């Protein structure tokens, strides 16, 4: 039986970027079987735009929710999707034309995989690429372990729908719902990483990776501790109990501050604020030189 592929895009107030995200999926060299868009209570023109898009392309299915949150939208989209595989994309990001074809070819070579991530590039508000692609270094490529390897971008993964449904889908752990899913999935399945840039991530000052940067790092620490507990036969702590005793050390705080400065530098560069970008990058280097070196290595082009 031939594998079928459903794209899944959750969106709330997705203008003006949602159309570009949909177009990038419509233009895939390996056509998608369906594009499921979950409108999570949008108050802008998104609902009208999605109705028009669905009218013009029978593959587009729009699921409408009252404002319920990202995890509810993702799980509703999983339930509605009919594909064997799910290809995630965020409403403001862009899939490169060969993304689906490349990832499915990767699966053919590595049929034991339940999830495949990828390298990625960056685009600004106008959709222009402004930096080198980011390639991640995994310890045992082409597989990766989310407990020890770098986190793959959520908007660049494909995964087996049934495998994710069997572990209960996403848990309400925003902004680390993706890493939590990878960690739980890795306890039953093998995860893979395709070292080719297949998605462009839009850098925005108002994006969740910027506005909730430190919340995300704390939640990443929590879901990793949960994974360690499960892997050693212990029970997870609930987040409130865990947070009451969590004290990140000085070195970790400095690393986070440096990583935030790097993120802010990229956002400034994307906005055309070159001097601010350089000054902020210099601040990152002062806070934690190792973080800058690590980022530079990830930006290095592969032969």
Secondary structure, DSSP 8 states (H G I E B T S, - for coil): ----EEEEEEESS-TTTHHHHHHHHHT-SS--SEEEEEEES--SSHHHHHHHHHHH-TTEEEEEESS--HHHHHHHHHHH---SEEEE--TT-EE-TTHHHHHHHHHHHSTTEEEEEEEEEEE-TTS-B-S--B----TTTTB--TTTS----GGG-EEEHHHHHHTTS--S-TTSHHHHHHHHHHTTSEEEEEEEEEEEEE--TTSHHHHTHHHHHHHHHHHHHHHHHHHTT-----HHHHHHH----HHHHHHHHHHHHHHHHHHHHHTT-HHHHHHHHHHHHHH-HHHHHHHHHHHS---
